[in-house]
Amino acid sequence: MTVETQDSGAPAPTAALPSHIVASVRKFVAEHGGSATAVIQPIGYAGVRITLVGADGILGDEVVDDLATANAVVAAVDNLAVSEWERAVTSIVTPRVGHWRKMAGWVAKQTRFPKARNGLG
């Protein structure tokens, strides 16, 4: 049994562009030197992370549902280049003071840690 499909001539549906994320990325680019580099990284069920590295080295990020949306966001923002984590990008990264604490979450507030179970502690 064959199923025939008709081509209506309309373009294929594209990813919906989340305007709040585009606005946030544009603001980041404007505040951090007028240009930035985006590293697009799938992160499993959570979606796709767009890590931003401003011209001044400051990090930022946004998470979207899928790769098509991530690429559409990057294409919608001027002065935003796509790259991988390569030397040219990693050498300019300068995390803000306290960035590690934000990324560590609840662990950053701990004063005692359990003894290592691998015999090295």
Helices and strands as residue ranges (DSSP letters): H 19-31, E 36-42, G 44-46, E 48-54, E 59-64, H 67-76, E 80-83, H 87-90, H 99-104, G 105-109
